[in-house]
Amino acid sequence: MLASLLVLADGITVKLGNNVFSIGLDLILYLIIAAIVGYVAERIVRSSVPFGIIGSIIVALIGIWLMTRVLVINGIGDIYIFNVPIVRALIGAILLVLIWRAITYRRVPRRAL
């Protein structure tokens, strides 16, 4: 058998040959929170990113990384859910959706009457 799959209470382990890959419950929860934060950011900006929910997750993950590792802002009373700072993640995701909209937004010139 090329691949075997083992589902445990704390995640999923996949074995391919001699390689073992593990997806823990913390990563799954992180992705779920990122999906929710990305969706909320899209609704606040009233714009969407490509690829639907996958794009929302990517935007939120980059936003979380941006606001927690690159632009560290202290003094924000943040709410942490499974070690994810929700307010900073939302701010980062909103910034990225705004940047995406600014790059891809085309103004359609109005025709003169």
Residue pairs with C-beta under 8 A, 6 or more apart in sequence:
2 16
2 17
3 14
3 15
3 16
4 14
4 15
5 12
5 13
5 14
5 15
6 12
6 13
6 14
6 15
7 13
10 24
10 25
11 22
11 23
11 24
11 25
11 27
11 28
12 22
12 23
13 20
13 21
13 22
13 23
14 20
14 21
14 22
14 23
15 21
26 82
26 83
29 82
30 82
30 84
31 57
33 60
33 81
33 82
33 84
33 86
33 89
34 56
34 57
34 60
34 61
34 64
34 84
34 89
35 53
35 56
35 57
35 60
37 60
37 63
37 64
37 84
37 86
37 89
37 90
37 93
38 49
38 53
38 55
38 56
38 57
38 58
38 59
38 60
38 63
38 93
39 53
39 56
40 90
40 93
41 56
41 59
41 60
41 63
41 90
41 93
41 94
41 96
41 97
42 48
42 49
42 56
42 59
42 97
44 90
44 94
45 94
45 97
45 98
45 101
47 97
47 98
47 100
47 101
48 55
49 55
49 56
49 58
49 59
49 97
49 100
51 58
59 93
59 96
59 97
59 100
60 89
60 92
60 93
62 92
62 96
63 89
63 90
63 91
63 92
63 93
63 94
63 95
63 96
64 84
64 85
64 88
64 89
64 92
64 93
65 92
66 92
66 95
66 96
67 73
67 85
67 88
67 89
67 91
67 92
68 85
68 88
68 89
71 92
73 88
76 85
76 87
76 88
77 87
78 85
78 86
78 87
78 88
79 85
79 86
79 87
80 86
